[in-house]
């Protein structure tokens, strides 16, 4: 999981936005529209990054597709020390 976190959050072009999204949903689970508004990002951009995070088991969603709320997975929570290290290095 650690390697996946480093790759998805730092080794790809959209890593910085994925970090911002993960930080935001760690504070409070939100849906894609809330994330787009809160982070001042385009809705389609947020959806793309959420799909990448979902595909890599970094976030889960709860609820129907349109209003689904996103939150970090249990696997990510178990590796939160790595996530914190990534946050600190990127800031």
Biopython code that builds the backbone (N, CA, C, O; Angstrom):
import numpy as np
from Bio.PDB.StructureBuilder import StructureBuilder

atoms = [
    (1, "UNK", "N", (0.832, -1.200, 0.000)),
    (1, "UNK", "CA", (0.000, 0.000, 0.000)),
    (1, "UNK", "C", (0.869, 1.253, 0.000)),
    (1, "UNK", "O", (0.521, 2.246, -0.639)),
    (2, "UNK", "N", (2.002, 1.217, 0.713)),
    (2, "UNK", "CA", (2.848, 2.411, 0.777)),
    (2, "UNK", "C", (3.314, 2.844, -0.608)),
    (2, "UNK", "O", (3.290, 4.030, -0.937)),
    (3, "UNK", "N", (3.739, 1.869, -1.419)),
    (3, "UNK", "CA", (4.194, 2.190, -2.769)),
    (3, "UNK", "C", (3.094, 2.804, -3.610)),
    (3, "UNK", "O", (3.334, 3.739, -4.374)),
    (4, "UNK", "N", (1.881, 2.274, -3.470)),
    (4, "UNK", "CA", (0.735, 2.813, -4.200)),
    (4, "UNK", "C", (0.467, 4.254, -3.783)),
    (4, "UNK", "O", (0.221, 5.116, -4.628)),
    (5, "UNK", "N", (0.515, 4.510, -2.491)),
    (5, "UNK", "CA", (0.278, 5.877, -2.003)),
    (5, "UNK", "C", (1.303, 6.838, -2.576)),
    (5, "UNK", "O", (0.940, 7.902, -3.075)),
    (6, "UNK", "N", (2.578, 6.481, -2.512)),
    (6, "UNK", "CA", (3.625, 7.357, -3.044)),
    (6, "UNK", "C", (3.420, 7.599, -4.530)),
    (6, "UNK", "O", (3.545, 8.730, -5.000)),
    (7, "UNK", "N", (3.105, 6.540, -5.277)),
    (7, "UNK", "CA", (2.945, 6.698, -6.724)),
    (7, "UNK", "C", (1.743, 7.582, -7.065)),
    (7, "UNK", "O", (1.863, 8.527, -7.844)),
    (8, "UNK", "N", (0.591, 7.270, -6.482)),
    (8, "UNK", "CA", (-0.638, 7.992, -6.832)),
    (8, "UNK", "C", (-0.606, 9.442, -6.354)),
    (8, "UNK", "O", (-1.143, 10.328, -7.019)),
    (9, "UNK", "N", (0.022, 9.686, -5.202)),
    (9, "UNK", "CA", (0.008, 11.025, -4.635)),
    (9, "UNK", "C", (1.209, 11.885, -5.029)),
    (9, "UNK", "O", (1.154, 13.108, -4.904)),
    (10, "UNK", "N", (2.292, 11.266, -5.502)),
    (10, "UNK", "CA", (3.461, 12.075, -5.857)),
    (10, "UNK", "C", (4.055, 11.739, -7.214)),
    (10, "UNK", "O", (4.742, 12.574, -7.802)),
    (11, "UNK", "N", (3.812, 10.555, -7.720)),
    (11, "UNK", "CA", (4.495, 10.112, -8.932)),
    (11, "UNK", "C", (3.739, 10.364, -10.216)),
    (11, "UNK", "O", (4.170, 9.935, -11.287)),
    (12, "UNK", "N", (2.624, 11.050, -10.122)),
    (12, "UNK", "CA", (1.821, 11.315, -11.312)),
    (12, "UNK", "C", (1.479, 12.795, -11.368)),
    (12, "UNK", "O", (1.566, 13.506, -10.367)),
    (13, "UNK", "N", (1.091, 13.246, -12.548)),
    (13, "UNK", "CA", (0.826, 14.680, -12.772)),
    (13, "UNK", "C", (-0.210, 15.277, -11.835)),
    (13, "UNK", "O", (-0.061, 16.419, -11.402)),
    (14, "UNK", "N", (-1.239, 14.541, -11.520)),
    (14, "UNK", "CA", (-2.323, 15.094, -10.699)),
    (14, "UNK", "C", (-2.151, 14.863, -9.220)),
    (14, "UNK", "O", (-3.086, 15.071, -8.447)),
    (15, "UNK", "N", (-0.973, 14.436, -8.812)),
    (15, "UNK", "CA", (-0.757, 14.082, -7.411)),
    (15, "UNK", "C", (-1.100, 15.176, -6.425)),
    (15, "UNK", "O", (-1.691, 14.903, -5.380)),
    (16, "UNK", "N", (-0.739, 16.412, -6.736)),
    (16, "UNK", "CA", (-1.001, 17.518, -5.807)),
    (16, "UNK", "C", (-2.502, 17.690, -5.550)),
    (16, "UNK", "O", (-2.921, 17.889, -4.410)),
    (17, "UNK", "N", (-3.305, 17.612, -6.612)),
    (17, "UNK", "CA", (-4.755, 17.722, -6.414)),
    (17, "UNK", "C", (-5.299, 16.526, -5.653)),
    (17, "UNK", "O", (-6.230, 16.675, -4.861)),
    (18, "UNK", "N", (-4.741, 15.346, -5.873)),
    (18, "UNK", "CA", (-5.193, 14.169, -5.131)),
    (18, "UNK", "C", (-4.876, 14.315, -3.651)),
    (18, "UNK", "O", (-5.665, 13.906, -2.799)),
    (19, "UNK", "N", (-3.725, 14.897, -3.345)),
    (19, "UNK", "CA", (-3.378, 15.160, -1.949)),
    (19, "UNK", "C", (-4.382, 16.136, -1.345)),
    (19, "UNK", "O", (-4.860, 15.918, -0.232)),
    (20, "UNK", "N", (-4.702, 17.190, -2.055)),
    (20, "UNK", "CA", (-5.670, 18.167, -1.556)),
    (20, "UNK", "C", (-7.034, 17.519, -1.302)),
    (20, "UNK", "O", (-7.687, 17.806, -0.298)),
    (21, "UNK", "N", (-7.453, 16.654, -2.209)),
    (21, "UNK", "CA", (-8.735, 15.959, -2.053)),
    (21, "UNK", "C", (-8.692, 15.052, -0.839)),
    (21, "UNK", "O", (-9.627, 15.042, -0.039)),
    (22, "UNK", "N", (-7.610, 14.284, -0.691)),
    (22, "UNK", "CA", (-7.492, 13.372, 0.444)),
    (22, "UNK", "C", (-7.455, 14.144, 1.764)),
    (22, "UNK", "O", (-8.062, 13.714, 2.745)),
    (23, "UNK", "N", (-6.760, 15.260, 1.799)),
    (23, "UNK", "CA", (-6.741, 16.095, 3.009)),
    (23, "UNK", "C", (-8.145, 16.598, 3.333)),
    (23, "UNK", "O", (-8.555, 16.600, 4.494)),
    (24, "UNK", "N", (-8.876, 17.022, 2.313)),
    (24, "UNK", "CA", (-10.224, 17.561, 2.529)),
    (24, "UNK", "C", (-11.172, 16.496, 3.064)),
    (24, "UNK", "O", (-11.939, 16.762, 3.989)),
    (25, "UNK", "N", (-11.130, 15.294, 2.497)),
    (25, "UNK", "CA", (-12.066, 14.263, 2.973)),
    (25, "UNK", "C", (-11.619, 13.663, 4.298)),
    (25, "UNK", "O", (-12.416, 13.042, 5.002)),
    (26, "UNK", "N", (-10.346, 13.845, 4.641)),
    (26, "UNK", "CA", (-9.910, 13.437, 5.976)),
    (26, "UNK", "C", (-10.530, 14.360, 7.022)),
    (26, "UNK", "O", (-10.930, 13.913, 8.097)),
    (27, "UNK", "N", (-10.607, 15.652, 6.697)),
    (27, "UNK", "CA", (-11.249, 16.611, 7.604)),
    (27, "UNK", "C", (-12.723, 16.299, 7.778)),
    (27, "UNK", "O", (-13.251, 16.288, 8.890)),
    (28, "UNK", "N", (-13.378, 16.043, 6.641)),
    (28, "UNK", "CA", (-14.824, 15.806, 6.647)),
    (28, "UNK", "C", (-15.196, 15.119, 5.341)),
    (28, "UNK", "O", (-14.877, 15.636, 4.271)),
    (29, "UNK", "N", (-15.869, 13.956, 5.397)),
    (29, "UNK", "CA", (-16.321, 13.327, 4.152)),
    (29, "UNK", "C", (-17.195, 14.296, 3.356)),
    (29, "UNK", "O", (-18.017, 15.018, 3.920)),
    (30, "UNK", "N", (-17.003, 14.297, 2.035)),
    (30, "UNK", "CA", (-17.738, 15.230, 1.167)),
    (30, "UNK", "C", (-18.050, 14.543, -0.149)),
    (30, "UNK", "O", (-17.468, 13.512, -0.485)),
    (31, "UNK", "N", (-18.985, 15.136, -0.892)),
    (31, "UNK", "CA", (-19.263, 14.645, -2.235)),
    (31, "UNK", "C", (-18.421, 15.434, -3.244)),
    (31, "UNK", "O", (-17.733, 16.390, -2.884)),
    (32, "UNK", "N", (-18.489, 15.019, -4.503)),
    (32, "UNK", "CA", (-17.644, 15.631, -5.533)),
    (32, "UNK", "C", (-17.940, 17.121, -5.705)),
    (32, "UNK", "O", (-17.019, 17.913, -5.906)),
    (33, "UNK", "N", (-19.200, 17.505, -5.631)),
    (33, "UNK", "CA", (-19.542, 18.927, -5.782)),
    (33, "UNK", "C", (-18.971, 19.761, -4.635)),
    (33, "UNK", "O", (-18.438, 20.848, -4.855)),
    (34, "UNK", "N", (-19.086, 19.248, -3.423)),
    (34, "UNK", "CA", (-18.533, 19.960, -2.277)),
    (34, "UNK", "C", (-17.023, 20.106, -2.407)),
    (34, "UNK", "O", (-16.465, 21.168, -2.130)),
    (35, "UNK", "N", (-16.365, 19.024, -2.834)),
    (35, "UNK", "CA", (-14.912, 19.082, -3.027)),
    (35, "UNK", "C", (-14.538, 20.113, -4.083)),
    (35, "UNK", "O", (-13.611, 20.899, -3.887)),
    (36, "UNK", "N", (-15.258, 20.112, -5.203)),
    (36, "UNK", "CA", (-14.968, 21.078, -6.277)),
    (36, "UNK", "C", (-15.111, 22.506, -5.759)),
    (36, "UNK", "O", (-14.267, 23.358, -6.036)),
    (37, "UNK", "N", (-16.172, 22.762, -5.013)),
    (37, "UNK", "CA", (-16.390, 24.110, -4.465)),
    (37, "UNK", "C", (-15.332, 24.474, -3.427)),
    (37, "UNK", "O", (-14.745, 25.555, -3.475)),
    (38, "UNK", "N", (-15.098, 23.556, -2.488)),
    (38, "UNK", "CA", (-14.176, 23.836, -1.387)),
    (38, "UNK", "C", (-12.731, 23.995, -1.857)),
    (38, "UNK", "O", (-11.975, 24.777, -1.280)),
    (39, "UNK", "N", (-12.344, 23.255, -2.904)),
    (39, "UNK", "CA", (-10.959, 23.284, -3.386)),
    (39, "UNK", "C", (-10.773, 24.169, -4.611)),
    (39, "UNK", "O", (-9.667, 24.289, -5.139)),
    (40, "UNK", "N", (-11.861, 24.787, -5.056)),
    (40, "UNK", "CA", (-11.826, 25.653, -6.237)),
    (40, "UNK", "C", (-11.253, 24.912, -7.455)),
    (40, "UNK", "O", (-10.368, 25.409, -8.151)),
    (41, "UNK", "N", (-11.792, 23.708, -7.686)),
    (41, "UNK", "CA", (-11.409, 22.884, -8.831)),
    (41, "UNK", "C", (-12.642, 22.612, -9.683)),
    (41, "UNK", "O", (-13.769, 22.655, -9.188)),
    (42, "UNK", "N", (-12.429, 22.335, -10.946)),
    (42, "UNK", "CA", (-13.512, 21.956, -11.840)),
    (42, "UNK", "C", (-14.103, 20.613, -11.390)),
    (42, "UNK", "O", (-13.373, 19.708, -10.986)),
    (43, "UNK", "N", (-15.428, 20.500, -11.466)),
    (43, "UNK", "CA", (-16.107, 19.271, -11.051)),
    (43, "UNK", "C", (-15.552, 18.050, -11.773)),
    (43, "UNK", "O", (-15.312, 17.019, -11.144)),
    (44, "UNK", "N", (-15.345, 18.152, -13.088)),
    (44, "UNK", "CA", (-14.843, 17.005, -13.857)),
    (44, "UNK", "C", (-13.431, 16.617, -13.418)),
    (44, "UNK", "O", (-13.078, 15.438, -13.422)),
    (45, "UNK", "N", (-12.636, 17.598, -13.045)),
    (45, "UNK", "CA", (-11.290, 17.321, -12.535)),
    (45, "UNK", "C", (-11.380, 16.543, -11.230)),
    (45, "UNK", "O", (-10.661, 15.562, -11.036)),
    (46, "UNK", "N", (-12.256, 16.977, -10.341)),
    (46, "UNK", "CA", (-12.437, 16.292, -9.064)),
    (46, "UNK", "C", (-12.901, 14.860, -9.300)),
    (46, "UNK", "O", (-12.388, 13.927, -8.682)),
    (47, "UNK", "N", (-13.866, 14.687, -10.190)),
    (47, "UNK", "CA", (-14.363, 13.329, -10.483)),
    (47, "UNK", "C", (-13.253, 12.439, -11.020)),
    (47, "UNK", "O", (-13.151, 11.277, -10.628)),
    (48, "UNK", "N", (-12.431, 12.960, -11.898)),
    (48, "UNK", "CA", (-11.310, 12.180, -12.434)),
    (48, "UNK", "C", (-10.384, 11.728, -11.298)),
    (48, "UNK", "O", (-10.021, 10.555, -11.214)),
    (49, "UNK", "N", (-10.012, 12.657, -10.440)),
    (49, "UNK", "CA", (-9.099, 12.316, -9.347)),
    (49, "UNK", "C", (-9.749, 11.350, -8.357)),
    (49, "UNK", "O", (-9.079, 10.453, -7.843)),
    (50, "UNK", "N", (-11.032, 11.520, -8.085)),
    (50, "UNK", "CA", (-11.729, 10.576, -7.215)),
    (50, "UNK", "C", (-11.740, 9.176, -7.829)),
    (50, "UNK", "O", (-11.572, 8.186, -7.117)),
    (51, "UNK", "N", (-11.936, 9.089, -9.148)),
    (51, "UNK", "CA", (-11.903, 7.782, -9.815)),
    (51, "UNK", "C", (-10.533, 7.121, -9.668)),
    (51, "UNK", "O", (-10.448, 5.917, -9.430)),
    (52, "UNK", "N", (-9.462, 7.905, -9.810)),
    (52, "UNK", "CA", (-8.104, 7.368, -9.637)),
    (52, "UNK", "C", (-7.919, 6.890, -8.198)),
    (52, "UNK", "O", (-7.377, 5.809, -7.965)),
    (53, "UNK", "N", (-8.363, 7.684, -7.247)),
    (53, "UNK", "CA", (-8.240, 7.305, -5.841)),
    (53, "UNK", "C", (-9.081, 6.073, -5.520)),
    (53, "UNK", "O", (-8.647, 5.218, -4.748)),
    (54, "UNK", "N", (-10.270, 5.969, -6.097)),
    (54, "UNK", "CA", (-11.106, 4.773, -5.921)),
    (54, "UNK", "C", (-10.438, 3.545, -6.528)),
    (54, "UNK", "O", (-10.380, 2.491, -5.896)),
    (55, "UNK", "N", (-9.936, 3.678, -7.743)),
    (55, "UNK", "CA", (-9.304, 2.550, -8.441)),
    (55, "UNK", "C", (-8.089, 2.015, -7.692)),
    (55, "UNK", "O", (-7.733, 0.845, -7.833)),
    (56, "UNK", "N", (-7.456, 2.866, -6.902)),
    (56, "UNK", "CA", (-6.257, 2.478, -6.160)),
    (56, "UNK", "C", (-6.526, 2.211, -4.681)),
    (56, "UNK", "O", (-5.595, 2.140, -3.879)),
    (57, "UNK", "N", (-7.807, 2.063, -4.322)),
    (57, "UNK", "CA", (-8.226, 1.723, -2.957)),
    (57, "UNK", "C", (-7.732, 2.737, -1.927)),
    (57, "UNK", "O", (-7.347, 2.375, -0.815)),
    (58, "UNK", "N", (-7.748, 4.005, -2.315)),
    (58, "UNK", "CA", (-7.333, 5.067, -1.401)),
    (58, "UNK", "C", (-8.554, 5.731, -0.775)),
    (58, "UNK", "O", (-8.506, 6.161, 0.377)),
    (59, "UNK", "N", (-9.646, 5.817, -1.531)),
    (59, "UNK", "CA", (-10.904, 6.333, -0.985)),
    (59, "UNK", "C", (-12.025, 5.338, -1.279)),
    (59, "UNK", "O", (-11.948, 4.532, -2.207)),
    (60, "UNK", "N", (-13.055, 5.425, -0.465)),
    (60, "UNK", "CA", (-14.319, 4.692, -0.653)),
    (60, "UNK", "C", (-15.409, 5.720, -0.852)),
    (60, "UNK", "O", (-15.256, 6.888, -0.496)),
    (61, "UNK", "N", (-16.517, 5.268, -1.428)),
    (61, "UNK", "CA", (-17.666, 6.166, -1.512)),
    (61, "UNK", "C", (-18.865, 5.509, -0.867)),
    (61, "UNK", "O", (-19.022, 4.288, -0.873)),
    (62, "UNK", "N", (-19.697, 6.356, -0.315)),
    (62, "UNK", "CA", (-20.894, 5.908, 0.363)),
    (62, "UNK", "C", (-22.072, 6.656, -0.239)),
    (62, "UNK", "O", (-22.063, 7.885, -0.303)),
    (63, "UNK", "N", (-23.079, 5.925, -0.679)),
    (63, "UNK", "CA", (-24.258, 6.550, -1.255)),
    (63, "UNK", "C", (-24.301, 6.371, -2.764)),
    (63, "UNK", "O", (-23.431, 5.737, -3.361)),
    (64, "UNK", "N", (-25.353, 6.958, -3.373)),
    (64, "UNK", "CA", (-25.511, 6.815, -4.818)),
    (64, "UNK", "C", (-24.466, 7.636, -5.560)),
    (64, "UNK", "O", (-23.809, 8.494, -4.970)),
    (65, "UNK", "N", (-24.317, 7.377, -6.831)),
    (65, "UNK", "CA", (-23.225, 7.957, -7.612)),
    (65, "UNK", "C", (-23.231, 9.480, -7.578)),
    (65, "UNK", "O", (-22.187, 10.093, -7.353)),
    (66, "UNK", "N", (-24.388, 10.102, -7.798)),
    (66, "UNK", "CA", (-24.447, 11.563, -7.887)),
    (66, "UNK", "C", (-24.098, 12.236, -6.563)),
    (66, "UNK", "O", (-23.303, 13.175, -6.533)),
    (67, "UNK", "N", (-24.688, 11.761, -5.477)),
    (67, "UNK", "CA", (-24.475, 12.397, -4.181)),
    (67, "UNK", "C", (-23.529, 11.637, -3.282)),
    (67, "UNK", "O", (-23.482, 11.887, -2.077)),
    (68, "UNK", "N", (-22.767, 10.705, -3.852)),
    (68, "UNK", "CA", (-21.870, 9.872, -3.048)),
    (68, "UNK", "C", (-20.902, 10.725, -2.239)),
    (68, "UNK", "O", (-20.377, 11.731, -2.718)),
    (69, "UNK", "N", (-20.687, 10.306, -1.028)),
    (69, "UNK", "CA", (-19.739, 10.963, -0.127)),
    (69, "UNK", "C", (-18.477, 10.103, -0.098)),
    (69, "UNK", "O", (-18.557, 8.876, -0.028)),
    (70, "UNK", "N", (-17.326, 10.743, -0.153)),
    (70, "UNK", "CA", (-16.044, 10.044, -0.211)),
    (70, "UNK", "C", (-15.311, 10.168, 1.114)),
    (70, "UNK", "O", (-15.383, 11.193, 1.792)),
    (71, "UNK", "N", (-14.601, 9.092, 1.470)),
    (71, "UNK", "CA", (-13.807, 9.065, 2.682)),
    (71, "UNK", "C", (-12.614, 8.136, 2.493)),
    (71, "UNK", "O", (-12.658, 7.252, 1.637)),
    (72, "UNK", "N", (-11.545, 8.316, 3.275)),
    (72, "UNK", "CA", (-10.377, 7.435, 3.138)),
    (72, "UNK", "C", (-10.744, 5.992, 3.478)),
    (72, "UNK", "O", (-11.587, 5.752, 4.343)),
    (73, "UNK", "N", (-10.115, 5.033, 2.802)),
    (73, "UNK", "CA", (-10.363, 3.620, 3.076)),
    (73, "UNK", "C", (-9.699, 3.209, 4.383)),
    (73, "UNK", "O", (-8.843, 3.919, 4.911)),
    (74, "UNK", "N", (-10.105, 2.056, 4.895)),
    (74, "UNK", "CA", (-9.478, 1.514, 6.099)),
    (74, "UNK", "C", (-7.996, 1.223, 5.848)),
    (74, "UNK", "O", (-7.169, 1.410, 6.740)),
    (75, "UNK", "N", (-7.655, 0.764, 4.631)),
    (75, "UNK", "CA", (-6.250, 0.483, 4.299)),
    (75, "UNK", "C", (-5.419, 1.761, 4.369)),
    (75, "UNK", "O", (-4.286, 1.737, 4.848)),
    (76, "UNK", "N", (-5.966, 2.862, 3.903)),
    (76, "UNK", "CA", (-5.245, 4.126, 3.970)),
    (76, "UNK", "C", (-5.128, 4.576, 5.426)),
    (76, "UNK", "O", (-4.074, 5.055, 5.845)),
    (77, "UNK", "N", (-6.185, 4.427, 6.181)),
    (77, "UNK", "CA", (-6.136, 4.795, 7.606)),
    (77, "UNK", "C", (-5.044, 3.991, 8.326)),
    (77, "UNK", "O", (-4.347, 4.523, 9.190)),
    (78, "UNK", "N", (-4.899, 2.707, 7.966)),
    (78, "UNK", "CA", (-3.872, 1.864, 8.586)),
    (78, "UNK", "C", (-2.460, 2.312, 8.203)),
    (78, "UNK", "O", (-1.494, 1.996, 8.897)),
    (79, "UNK", "N", (-2.347, 3.047, 7.098)),
    (79, "UNK", "CA", (-1.059, 3.561, 6.626)),
    (79, "UNK", "C", (-0.997, 5.079, 6.702)),
    (79, "UNK", "O", (-0.303, 5.714, 5.908)),
    (80, "UNK", "N", (-1.720, 5.664, 7.653)),
    (80, "UNK", "CA", (-1.837, 7.119, 7.715)),
    (80, "UNK", "C", (-0.494, 7.797, 7.976)),
    (80, "UNK", "O", (-0.300, 8.949, 7.586)),
    (81, "UNK", "N", (0.430, 7.104, 8.626)),
    (81, "UNK", "CA", (1.764, 7.665, 8.838)),
    (81, "UNK", "C", (2.444, 7.970, 7.507)),
    (81, "UNK", "O", (3.103, 9.001, 7.373)),
    (82, "UNK", "N", (2.292, 7.091, 6.532)),
    (82, "UNK", "CA", (2.850, 7.324, 5.194)),
    (82, "UNK", "C", (2.153, 8.500, 4.534)),
    (82, "UNK", "O", (2.800, 9.330, 3.897)),
    (83, "UNK", "N", (0.839, 8.576, 4.681)),
    (83, "UNK", "CA", (0.081, 9.687, 4.104)),
    (83, "UNK", "C", (0.571, 11.005, 4.700)),
    (83, "UNK", "O", (0.778, 11.976, 3.972)),
    (84, "UNK", "N", (0.756, 11.043, 6.010)),
    (84, "UNK", "CA", (1.248, 12.255, 6.664)),
    (84, "UNK", "C", (2.637, 12.635, 6.143)),
    (84, "UNK", "O", (2.919, 13.810, 5.905)),
    (85, "UNK", "N", (3.492, 11.638, 5.970)),
    (85, "UNK", "CA", (4.834, 11.904, 5.436)),
    (85, "UNK", "C", (4.751, 12.502, 4.038)),
    (85, "UNK", "O", (5.495, 13.427, 3.713)),
    (86, "UNK", "N", (3.861, 11.985, 3.220)),
    (86, "UNK", "CA", (3.671, 12.530, 1.859)),
    (86, "UNK", "C", (3.178, 13.966, 1.944)),
    (86, "UNK", "O", (3.692, 14.840, 1.246)),
    (87, "UNK", "N", (2.182, 14.219, 2.795)),
    (87, "UNK", "CA", (1.667, 15.578, 2.953)),
    (87, "UNK", "C", (2.792, 16.547, 3.315)),
    (87, "UNK", "O", (2.902, 17.628, 2.738)),
    (88, "UNK", "N", (3.620, 16.150, 4.271)),
    (88, "UNK", "CA", (4.699, 17.030, 4.746)),
    (88, "UNK", "C", (5.742, 17.295, 3.668)),
    (88, "UNK", "O", (6.243, 18.413, 3.550)),
    (89, "UNK", "N", (6.066, 16.289, 2.893)),
    (89, "UNK", "CA", (7.092, 16.459, 1.855)),
    (89, "UNK", "C", (6.624, 17.295, 0.694)),
    (89, "UNK", "O", (7.425, 17.970, 0.048)),
    (90, "UNK", "N", (5.330, 17.261, 0.420)),
    (90, "UNK", "CA", (4.792, 17.969, -0.739)),
    (90, "UNK", "C", (4.500, 19.430, -0.409)),
    (90, "UNK", "O", (4.572, 20.279, -1.297)),
    (91, "UNK", "N", (4.179, 19.739, 0.821)),
    (91, "UNK", "CA", (3.817, 21.111, 1.206)),
    (91, "UNK", "C", (4.931, 22.068, 1.018)),
    (91, "UNK", "O", (4.777, 23.257, 1.297)),
]
sb = StructureBuilder()
sb.init_structure("model")
sb.init_model(0)
sb.init_chain("A")
sb.init_seg("    ")
for serial, (resi, resn, name, xyz) in enumerate(atoms, 1):
    if name == "N":
        sb.init_residue(resn, " ", resi, " ")
    sb.init_atom(name, np.array(xyz, "f"), 0.0, 1.0, " ", f" {name:<3s}", serial, name[0])
structure = sb.get_structure()
